């Protein structure tokens, strides 16, 4: 959560994934978030 707002967006998730040597598409990132997005707002909340 780079900006400290309590949410992880596809942009933030993509940054982490690329730093780990992965290159997911925007669609793949959204699919990953959708798997754990409890309130269906398009982000991972914590």
Number of C-alpha atoms within 10 A of each C-alpha: 13 11 8 7 9 12 16 19 18 21 12 15 21 20 15 12 14 11 10 9 8 11 13 15 11 13 10 13 18 19 14 16 21 16 10 13 15 12 10 11 11 17 21 21 16 8
